[in-house]
Every structure is written in structure tokens, then in C-alpha cells.
């Protein structure tokens, strides 16, 4: 029985799991869960993930949530190359350092920019105040600065000469604002060169496949029925206003 992965590639963590599994030739069945349609609130998905978030994994009678936990499970089960999650204590600790930091930094700030620039005004019909947008952009730039200055420094990748899980998680989060039309790589030659190395390491075809949906988000949102967002509206407004 192959592993089942429950994913929506609009989601950054889902993209990281998807790329990791495909790049490492891990056999899996792609189970699409549409966040926009609220499918993660359905009864069937509730049997897979009690926290009702994607990505989720089912391996026989074993279910697992959270992207980092899923990728570490796949790395152990399928014995993926050491570069992803190095055995060397110091290198592994550097990967863990980035994975621990990113949840409340680049993930939060990239997601916030995506919602404020695209989802809230386009789908919810709400104008985001300029001061809120400026503050969100300032937070995003602060996280990008830390990635360049603290995590990358002068290395090709976050933990050295090879791509790791840290780079994979970083790239999917940094790409997210591009889906709302914000080119976060503009004026950042170091970050742009790193992106190119990550893309080459993943492979352009797989990189493009994983990001096709999010990079087409502006056109896709024009086709979305705004009533579908009513379920999420109170939560989104509490988060951002």
C-alpha cells in the first residue's frame, strides 16, 4: 500500500511535502483537498486529520499531520539522502534552527502578504488600510533580511553546499507573495541566486509543477465564488485586523 498524501498546492507546506516526495521518488497517492471549497472540514477528511489541516499523511492505519513531521517521517521511512536532514549533529541542528524559526516569521509574514494583497480585497471585497499593508511589508522584508544575513550568509544553501529541508521549506514560503503579485526577489541578488540554486537542485519541471497553482492565483481568484469565503471570513479578519 502506497502512502496517501492529502494536499492542496495553494498551501506552502503542502508544496514542500509534494516536492520532497516527488524528488525522492517516494511512491504516494495524491489526495486533493480543496481548501477553497472547505473540504478539510468534511467528515471524511476529519478521519484523517483531527486538526483538519493539510498536508496530512495516511500510511496504512497510521495518520500524521504537520508538514515538518510528515517530511521527517518520509525521510526516515524511505531513507532519503542525508543532505535533506543530515546525520551530522551541527548540520542537523542548523536545519532544525531554521525549521523552528520559520513558523512565526517567514511563514506568517509571507502568508499575511498573500492574503492582504489578493484574498482579502479580491474575494472578501475589503480594502486593507495602507498602514496595515505597509506594516505587513515591513515584517516580510525583516524576515527576508534575516534569511539572507543570518541563515544564508555567504553559503550556497542554508546549511552549506547542498540543499536541505531548510531550503525546501524556505522557498515555498518565499514564493507565496509572488502569487499576489509581489516580487520579493526584486533588488535582492543574493536571494535570487539562492532561488536559482534551489530550483536547479529540485529540477525546473518539478519546481514549476509545484508552484503552477500559486503563481496563477490572481487569475484563479477571479473565478472563485465569494460566498465560499464566508466560512473563513471571521477567522481571517481576526488574524489580520
C-alpha positions as protocol buffer text, in pm:
chain_id: "A"
residue {
  index: 1
  type: UNK
  ca { x: 0 y: 0 z: 0 }
}
residue {
  index: 2
  type: UNK
  ca { x: 144 y: 337 z: -101 }
}
residue {
  index: 3
  type: UNK
  ca { x: 142 y: 638 z: 128 }
}
residue {
  index: 4
  type: UNK
  ca { x: -152 y: 872 z: 83 }
}
residue {
  index: 5
  type: UNK
  ca { x: -76 y: 1245 z: 91 }
}
residue {
  index: 6
  type: UNK
  ca { x: -364 y: 1488 z: 135 }
}
residue {
  index: 7
  type: UNK
  ca { x: -262 y: 1814 z: -28 }
}
residue {
  index: 8
  type: UNK
  ca { x: -369 y: 2144 z: -178 }
}
residue {
  index: 9
  type: UNK
  ca { x: -81 y: 2305 z: -368 }
}
residue {
  index: 10
  type: UNK
  ca { x: -209 y: 2654 z: -287 }
}
residue {
  index: 11
  type: UNK
  ca { x: -65 y: 2576 z: 56 }
}
residue {
  index: 12
  type: UNK
  ca { x: 307 y: 2630 z: 113 }
}
residue {
  index: 13
  type: UNK
  ca { x: 353 y: 2331 z: 349 }
}
residue {
  index: 14
  type: UNK
  ca { x: 170 y: 2109 z: 102 }
}
residue {
  index: 15
  type: UNK
  ca { x: 411 y: 2214 z: -172 }
}
residue {
  index: 16
  type: UNK
  ca { x: 711 y: 2127 z: 41 }
}
residue {
  index: 17
  type: UNK
  ca { x: 574 y: 1778 z: 110 }
}
residue {
  index: 18
  type: UNK
  ca { x: 481 y: 1731 z: -256 }
}
residue {
  index: 19
  type: UNK
  ca { x: 826 y: 1835 z: -380 }
}
residue {
  index: 20
  type: UNK
  ca { x: 1004 y: 1626 z: -118 }
}
residue {
  index: 21
  type: UNK
  ca { x: 808 y: 1311 z: -204 }
}
residue {
  index: 22
  type: UNK
  ca { x: 839 y: 1356 z: -581 }
}
residue {
  index: 23
  type: UNK
  ca { x: 1208 y: 1449 z: -573 }
}
residue {
  index: 24
  type: UNK
  ca { x: 1290 y: 1141 z: -368 }
}
residue {
  index: 25
  type: UNK
  ca { x: 1078 y: 906 z: -582 }
}
residue {
  index: 26
  type: UNK
  ca { x: 860 y: 817 z: -285 }
}
residue {
  index: 27
  type: UNK
  ca { x: 552 y: 630 z: -406 }
}
residue {
  index: 28
  type: UNK
  ca { x: 240 y: 813 z: -295 }
}
residue {
  index: 29
  type: UNK
  ca { x: -120 y: 873 z: -389 }
}
residue {
  index: 30
  type: UNK
  ca { x: -210 y: 1240 z: -425 }
}
residue {
  index: 31
  type: UNK
  ca { x: -538 y: 1310 z: -245 }
}
residue {
  index: 32
  type: UNK
  ca { x: -656 y: 1659 z: -337 }
}
residue {
  index: 33
  type: UNK
  ca { x: -821 y: 1851 z: -55 }
}
residue {
  index: 34
  type: UNK
  ca { x: -956 y: 2186 z: -174 }
}
residue {
  index: 35
  type: UNK
  ca { x: -914 y: 2449 z: 95 }
}
residue {
  index: 36
  type: UNK
  ca { x: -1120 y: 2699 z: -102 }
}
residue {
  index: 37
  type: UNK
  ca { x: -1412 y: 2455 z: -104 }
}
residue {
  index: 38
  type: UNK
  ca { x: -1373 y: 2381 z: 266 }
}
residue {
  index: 39
  type: UNK
  ca { x: -1309 y: 2012 z: 205 }
}
residue {
  index: 40
  type: UNK
  ca { x: -1079 y: 1997 z: 509 }
}
residue {
  index: 41
  type: UNK
  ca { x: -1391 y: 2047 z: 722 }
}
residue {
  index: 42
  type: UNK
  ca { x: -1561 y: 1741 z: 572 }
}
residue {
  index: 43
  type: UNK
  ca { x: -1632 y: 1423 z: 767 }
}
residue {
  index: 44
  type: UNK
  ca { x: -1403 y: 1207 z: 556 }
}
residue {
  index: 45
  type: UNK
  ca { x: -1100 y: 1430 z: 599 }
}
residue {
  index: 46
  type: UNK
  ca { x: -1175 y: 1456 z: 970 }
}
residue {
  index: 47
  type: UNK
  ca { x: -1097 y: 1084 z: 993 }
}
residue {
  index: 48
  type: UNK
  ca { x: -750 y: 1153 z: 854 }
}
residue {
  index: 49
  type: UNK
  ca { x: -663 y: 1472 z: 1042 }
}
residue {
  index: 50
  type: UNK
  ca { x: -830 y: 1567 z: 1368 }
}
residue {
  index: 51
  type: UNK
  ca { x: -681 y: 1916 z: 1340 }
}
residue {
  index: 52
  type: UNK
  ca { x: -832 y: 1949 z: 989 }
}
residue {
  index: 53
  type: UNK
  ca { x: -524 y: 2092 z: 825 }
}
residue {
  index: 54
  type: UNK
  ca { x: -333 y: 1999 z: 515 }
}
residue {
  index: 55
  type: UNK
  ca { x: -93 y: 1843 z: 449 }
}
residue {
  index: 56
  type: UNK
  ca { x: -186 y: 1513 z: 605 }
}
residue {
  index: 57
  type: UNK
  ca { x: -48 y: 1163 z: 559 }
}
residue {
  index: 58
  type: UNK
  ca { x: -201 y: 819 z: 585 }
}
residue {
  index: 59
  type: UNK
  ca { x: 23 y: 515 z: 578 }
}
residue {
  index: 60
  type: UNK
  ca { x: -200 y: 215 z: 636 }
}
residue {
  index: 61
  type: UNK
  ca { x: -365 y: 273 z: 973 }
}
residue {
  index: 62
  type: UNK
  ca { x: -117 y: 548 z: 1068 }
}
residue {
  index: 63
  type: UNK
  ca { x: -218 y: 911 z: 1014 }
}
residue {
  index: 64
  type: UNK
  ca { x: 3 y: 1215 z: 1060 }
}
residue {
  index: 65
  type: UNK
  ca { x: -40 y: 1591 z: 1034 }
}
residue {
  index: 66
  type: UNK
  ca { x: 202 y: 1885 z: 1005 }
}
residue {
  index: 67
  type: UNK
  ca { x: 439 y: 1921 z: 711 }
}
residue {
  index: 68
  type: UNK
  ca { x: 767 y: 1901 z: 904 }
}
residue {
  index: 69
  type: UNK
  ca { x: 659 y: 1586 z: 1087 }
}
residue {
  index: 70
  type: UNK
  ca { x: 543 y: 1434 z: 758 }
}
residue {
  index: 71
  type: UNK
  ca { x: 870 y: 1505 z: 577 }
}
residue {
  index: 72
  type: UNK
  ca { x: 1076 y: 1368 z: 865 }
}
residue {
  index: 73
  type: UNK
  ca { x: 860 y: 1055 z: 867 }
}
residue {
  index: 74
  type: UNK
  ca { x: 911 y: 1010 z: 493 }
}
residue {
  index: 75
  type: UNK
  ca { x: 1284 y: 1074 z: 527 }
}
residue {
  index: 76
  type: UNK
  ca { x: 1315 y: 800 z: 788 }
}
residue {
  index: 77
  type: UNK
  ca { x: 1081 y: 551 z: 627 }
}
residue {
  index: 78
  type: UNK
  ca { x: 1227 y: 581 z: 278 }
}
residue {
  index: 79
  type: UNK
  ca { x: 1587 y: 654 z: 384 }
}
residue {
  index: 80
  type: UNK
  ca { x: 1622 y: 965 z: 172 }
}
residue {
  index: 81
  type: UNK
  ca { x: 1970 y: 1110 z: 105 }
}
residue {
  index: 82
  type: UNK
  ca { x: 2146 y: 1252 z: 408 }
}
residue {
  index: 83
  type: UNK
  ca { x: 2159 y: 1604 z: 266 }
}
residue {
  index: 84
  type: UNK
  ca { x: 1790 y: 1659 z: 337 }
}
residue {
  index: 85
  type: UNK
  ca { x: 1822 y: 1607 z: 713 }
}
residue {
  index: 86
  type: UNK
  ca { x: 2191 y: 1550 z: 785 }
}
residue {
  index: 87
  type: UNK
  ca { x: 2316 y: 1295 z: 1037 }
}
residue {
  index: 88
  type: UNK
  ca { x: 2593 y: 1537 z: 1135 }
}
residue {
  index: 89
  type: UNK
  ca { x: 2477 y: 1695 z: 1462 }
}
residue {
  index: 90
  type: UNK
  ca { x: 2574 y: 2052 z: 1380 }
}
residue {
  index: 91
  type: UNK
  ca { x: 2429 y: 2048 z: 1029 }
}
residue {
  index: 92
  type: UNK
  ca { x: 2107 y: 1888 z: 1152 }
}
residue {
  index: 93
  type: UNK
  ca { x: 2086 y: 2149 z: 1426 }
}
residue {
  index: 94
  type: UNK
  ca { x: 2112 y: 2423 z: 1162 }
}
residue {
  index: 95
  type: UNK
  ca { x: 1822 y: 2265 z: 975 }
}
residue {
  index: 96
  type: UNK
  ca { x: 1625 y: 2244 z: 1299 }
}
residue {
  index: 97
  type: UNK
  ca { x: 1710 y: 2605 z: 1378 }
}
residue {
  index: 98
  type: UNK
  ca { x: 1555 y: 2729 z: 1055 }
}
residue {
  index: 99
  type: UNK
  ca { x: 1253 y: 2497 z: 1078 }
}
residue {
  index: 100
  type: UNK
  ca { x: 1187 y: 2620 z: 1432 }
}
residue {
  index: 101
  type: UNK
  ca { x: 1220 y: 2986 z: 1336 }
}
residue {
  index: 102
  type: UNK
  ca { x: 1019 y: 2994 z: 1016 }
}
residue {
  index: 103
  type: UNK
  ca { x: 674 y: 2919 z: 1160 }
}
residue {
  index: 104
  type: UNK
  ca { x: 631 y: 3260 z: 1323 }
}
residue {
  index: 105
  type: UNK
  ca { x: 848 y: 3453 z: 1078 }
}
residue {
  index: 106
  type: UNK
  ca { x: 865 y: 3399 z: 702 }
}
residue {
  index: 107
  type: UNK
  ca { x: 560 y: 3169 z: 700 }
}
residue {
  index: 108
  type: UNK
  ca { x: 346 y: 3415 z: 890 }
}
residue {
  index: 109
  type: UNK
  ca { x: 467 y: 3720 z: 701 }
}
residue {
  index: 110
  type: UNK
  ca { x: 454 y: 3569 z: 353 }
}
residue {
  index: 111
  type: UNK
  ca { x: 105 y: 3433 z: 413 }
}
residue {
  index: 112
  type: UNK
  ca { x: -13 y: 3764 z: 553 }
}
residue {
  index: 113
  type: UNK
  ca { x: 106 y: 3949 z: 244 }
}
residue {
  index: 114
  type: UNK
  ca { x: -66 y: 3699 z: 15 }
}
residue {
  index: 115
  type: UNK
  ca { x: -395 y: 3743 z: 195 }
}
residue {
  index: 116
  type: UNK
  ca { x: -375 y: 4120 z: 225 }
}
residue {
  index: 117
  type: UNK
  ca { x: -277 y: 4183 z: -137 }
}
residue {
  index: 118
  type: UNK
  ca { x: -503 y: 3926 z: -301 }
}
residue {
  index: 119
  type: UNK
  ca { x: -751 y: 3726 z: -100 }
}
residue {
  index: 120
  type: UNK
  ca { x: -900 y: 3991 z: 129 }
}
residue {
  index: 121
  type: UNK
  ca { x: -962 y: 4262 z: -134 }
}
residue {
  index: 122
  type: UNK
  ca { x: -1047 y: 4025 z: -423 }
}
residue {
  index: 123
  type: UNK
  ca { x: -1260 y: 3761 z: -254 }
}
residue {
  index: 124
  type: UNK
  ca { x: -1386 y: 3938 z: 56 }
}
residue {
  index: 125
  type: UNK
  ca { x: -1421 y: 4282 z: -103 }
}
residue {
  index: 126
  type: UNK
  ca { x: -1249 y: 4453 z: 189 }
}
residue {
  index: 127
  type: UNK
  ca { x: -991 y: 4730 z: 141 }
}
residue {
  index: 128
  type: UNK
  ca { x: -682 y: 4677 z: 352 }
}
residue {
  index: 129
  type: UNK
  ca { x: -574 y: 5004 z: 519 }
}
residue {
  index: 130
  type: UNK
  ca { x: -242 y: 5137 z: 390 }
}
residue {
  index: 131
  type: UNK
  ca { x: -82 y: 5133 z: 732 }
}
residue {
  index: 132
  type: UNK
  ca { x: -170 y: 4763 z: 770 }
}
residue {
  index: 133
  type: UNK
  ca { x: -23 y: 4684 z: 428 }
}
residue {
  index: 134
  type: UNK
  ca { x: 292 y: 4887 z: 499 }
}
residue {
  index: 135
  type: UNK
  ca { x: 339 y: 4712 z: 833 }
}
residue {
  index: 136
  type: UNK
  ca { x: 296 y: 4370 z: 675 }
}
residue {
  index: 137
  type: UNK
  ca { x: 551 y: 4454 z: 406 }
}
residue {
  index: 138
  type: UNK
  ca { x: 797 y: 4575 z: 669 }
}
residue {
  index: 139
  type: UNK
  ca { x: 760 y: 4247 z: 861 }
}
residue {
  index: 140
  type: UNK
  ca { x: 809 y: 4044 z: 543 }
}
residue {
  index: 141
  type: UNK
  ca { x: 1122 y: 4235 z: 450 }
}
residue {
  index: 142
  type: UNK
  ca { x: 1260 y: 4185 z: 800 }
}
residue {
  index: 143
  type: UNK
  ca { x: 1219 y: 3809 z: 763 }
}
residue {
  index: 144
  type: UNK
  ca { x: 1379 y: 3813 z: 419 }
}
residue {
  index: 145
  type: UNK
  ca { x: 1671 y: 4012 z: 558 }
}
residue {
  index: 146
  type: UNK
  ca { x: 1721 y: 3752 z: 830 }
}
residue {
  index: 147
  type: UNK
  ca { x: 1719 y: 3470 z: 576 }
}
residue {
  index: 148
  type: UNK
  ca { x: 1989 y: 3645 z: 375 }
}
residue {
  index: 149
  type: UNK
  ca { x: 2203 y: 3771 z: 661 }
}
residue {
  index: 150
  type: UNK
  ca { x: 2160 y: 3507 z: 930 }
}
residue {
  index: 151
  type: UNK
  ca { x: 2064 y: 3181 z: 763 }
}
residue {
  index: 152
  type: UNK
  ca { x: 2227 y: 3205 z: 420 }
}
residue {
  index: 153
  type: UNK
  ca { x: 2519 y: 3439 z: 489 }
}
residue {
  index: 154
  type: UNK
  ca { x: 2775 y: 3353 z: 217 }
}
residue {
  index: 155
  type: UNK
  ca { x: 2678 y: 2987 z: 177 }
}
residue {
  index: 156
  type: UNK
  ca { x: 2516 y: 2839 z: -134 }
}
residue {
  index: 157
  type: UNK
  ca { x: 2238 y: 2689 z: 81 }
}
residue {
  index: 158
  type: UNK
  ca { x: 2116 y: 2738 z: 436 }
}
residue {
  index: 159
  type: UNK
  ca { x: 2333 y: 2465 z: 589 }
}
residue {
  index: 160
  type: UNK
  ca { x: 2619 y: 2458 z: 342 }
}
residue {
  index: 161
  type: UNK
  ca { x: 2690 y: 2326 z: -4 }
}
residue {
  index: 162
  type: UNK
  ca { x: 2376 y: 2115 z: -53 }
}
residue {
  index: 163
  type: UNK
  ca { x: 2005 y: 2177 z: -40 }
}
residue {
  index: 164
  type: UNK
  ca { x: 1829 y: 2056 z: 275 }
}
residue {
  index: 165
  type: UNK
  ca { x: 1480 y: 2058 z: 421 }
}
residue {
  index: 166
  type: UNK
  ca { x: 1554 y: 2410 z: 542 }
}
residue {
  index: 167
  type: UNK
  ca { x: 1589 y: 2539 z: 185 }
}
residue {
  index: 168
  type: UNK
  ca { x: 1280 y: 2349 z: 70 }
}
residue {
  index: 169
  type: UNK
  ca { x: 1064 y: 2496 z: 344 }
}
residue {
  index: 170
  type: UNK
  ca { x: 1212 y: 2840 z: 285 }
}
residue {
  index: 171
  type: UNK
  ca { x: 1150 y: 2851 z: -89 }
}
residue {
  index: 172
  type: UNK
  ca { x: 781 y: 2757 z: -76 }
}
residue {
  index: 173
  type: UNK
  ca { x: 718 y: 3028 z: 185 }
}
residue {
  index: 174
  type: UNK
  ca { x: 912 y: 3295 z: -5 }
}
residue {
  index: 175
  type: UNK
  ca { x: 728 y: 3214 z: -328 }
}
residue {
  index: 176
  type: UNK
  ca { x: 385 y: 3269 z: -166 }
}
residue {
  index: 177
  type: UNK
  ca { x: 375 y: 3652 z: -202 }
}
residue {
  index: 178
  type: UNK
  ca { x: 455 y: 3615 z: -572 }
}
residue {
  index: 179
  type: UNK
  ca { x: 109 y: 3465 z: -608 }
}
residue {
  index: 180
  type: UNK
  ca { x: -30 y: 3805 z: -504 }
}
residue {
  index: 181
  type: UNK
  ca { x: 192 y: 3993 z: -748 }
}
residue {
  index: 182
  type: UNK
  ca { x: 468 y: 4094 z: -509 }
}
residue {
  index: 183
  type: UNK
  ca { x: 816 y: 4014 z: -645 }
}
residue {
  index: 184
  type: UNK
  ca { x: 1011 y: 3959 z: -326 }
}
residue {
  index: 185
  type: UNK
  ca { x: 1328 y: 3881 z: -523 }
}
residue {
  index: 186
  type: UNK
  ca { x: 1348 y: 4225 z: -683 }
}
residue {
  index: 187
  type: UNK
  ca { x: 1654 y: 4410 z: -556 }
}
residue {
  index: 188
  type: UNK
  ca { x: 1778 y: 4101 z: -371 }
}
residue {
  index: 189
  type: UNK
  ca { x: 2056 y: 3944 z: -581 }
}
residue {
  index: 190
  type: UNK
  ca { x: 2168 y: 3709 z: -303 }
}
residue {
  index: 191
  type: UNK
  ca { x: 1817 y: 3574 z: -252 }
}
residue {
  index: 192
  type: UNK
  ca { x: 1762 y: 3548 z: -628 }
}
residue {
  index: 193
  type: UNK
  ca { x: 2084 y: 3350 z: -677 }
}
residue {
  index: 194
  type: UNK
  ca { x: 1983 y: 3117 z: -392 }
}
residue {
  index: 195
  type: UNK
  ca { x: 1640 y: 3068 z: -550 }
}
residue {
  index: 196
  type: UNK
  ca { x: 1806 y: 2970 z: -877 }
}
residue {
  index: 197
  type: UNK
  ca { x: 2024 y: 2715 z: -699 }
}
residue {
  index: 198
  type: UNK
  ca { x: 1724 y: 2570 z: -517 }
}
residue {
  index: 199
  type: UNK
  ca { x: 1527 y: 2547 z: -841 }
}
residue {
  index: 200
  type: UNK
  ca { x: 1818 y: 2372 z: -1013 }
}
residue {
  index: 201
  type: UNK
  ca { x: 1854 y: 2131 z: -721 }
}
residue {
  index: 202
  type: UNK
  ca { x: 1484 y: 2045 z: -724 }
}
residue {
  index: 203
  type: UNK
  ca { x: 1464 y: 2041 z: -1104 }
}
residue {
  index: 204
  type: UNK
  ca { x: 1282 y: 2309 z: -1301 }
}
residue {
  index: 205
  type: UNK
  ca { x: 996 y: 2083 z: -1414 }
}
residue {
  index: 206
  type: UNK
  ca { x: 910 y: 1973 z: -1061 }
}
residue {
  index: 207
  type: UNK
  ca { x: 961 y: 2326 z: -926 }
}
residue {
  index: 208
  type: UNK
  ca { x: 722 y: 2468 z: -1185 }
}
residue {
  index: 209
  type: UNK
  ca { x: 468 y: 2188 z: -1134 }
}
residue {
  index: 210
  type: UNK
  ca { x: 453 y: 2253 z: -761 }
}
residue {
  index: 211
  type: UNK
  ca { x: 417 y: 2631 z: -797 }
}
residue {
  index: 212
  type: UNK
  ca { x: 191 y: 2649 z: -1100 }
}
residue {
  index: 213
  type: UNK
  ca { x: -127 y: 2692 z: -895 }
}
residue {
  index: 214
  type: UNK
  ca { x: 2 y: 2961 z: -660 }
}
residue {
  index: 215
  type: UNK
  ca { x: 166 y: 3163 z: -939 }
}
residue {
  index: 216
  type: UNK
  ca { x: -166 y: 3161 z: -1123 }
}
residue {
  index: 217
  type: UNK
  ca { x: -360 y: 3263 z: -813 }
}
residue {
  index: 218
  type: UNK
  ca { x: -451 y: 3612 z: -934 }
}
residue {
  index: 219
  type: UNK
  ca { x: -635 y: 3472 z: -1236 }
}
residue {
  index: 220
  type: UNK
  ca { x: -779 y: 3182 z: -1038 }
}
residue {
  index: 221
  type: UNK
  ca { x: -930 y: 3410 z: -776 }
}
residue {
  index: 222
  type: UNK
  ca { x: -1136 y: 3585 z: -1042 }
}
residue {
  index: 223
  type: UNK
  ca { x: -1331 y: 3263 z: -1086 }
}
residue {
  index: 224
  type: UNK
  ca { x: -1396 y: 3198 z: -716 }
}
residue {
  index: 225
  type: UNK
  ca { x: -1745 y: 3240 z: -575 }
}
residue {
  index: 226
  type: UNK
  ca { x: -1705 y: 3494 z: -289 }
}
residue {
  index: 227
  type: UNK
  ca { x: -1971 y: 3311 z: -87 }
}
residue {
  index: 228
  type: UNK
  ca { x: -1723 y: 3027 z: -38 }
}
residue {
  index: 229
  type: UNK
  ca { x: -1513 y: 3256 z: 178 }
}
residue {
  index: 230
  type: UNK
  ca { x: -1790 y: 3334 z: 427 }
}
residue {
  index: 231
  type: UNK
  ca { x: -1685 y: 3038 z: 637 }
}
residue {
  index: 232
  type: UNK
  ca { x: -1331 y: 3175 z: 671 }
}
residue {
  index: 233
  type: UNK
  ca { x: -1413 y: 3545 z: 695 }
}
residue {
  index: 234
  type: UNK
  ca { x: -1442 y: 3584 z: 1075 }
}
residue {
  index: 235
  type: UNK
  ca { x: -1116 y: 3398 z: 1135 }
}
residue {
  index: 236
  type: UNK
  ca { x: -926 y: 3591 z: 865 }
}
residue {
  index: 237
  type: UNK
  ca { x: -1047 y: 3926 z: 996 }
}
residue {
  index: 238
  type: UNK
  ca { x: -940 y: 3835 z: 1350 }
}
residue {
  index: 239
  type: UNK
  ca { x: -595 y: 3741 z: 1222 }
}
residue {
  index: 240
  type: UNK
  ca { x: -528 y: 4049 z: 1014 }
}
residue {
  index: 241
  type: UNK
  ca { x: -732 y: 4334 z: 1165 }
}
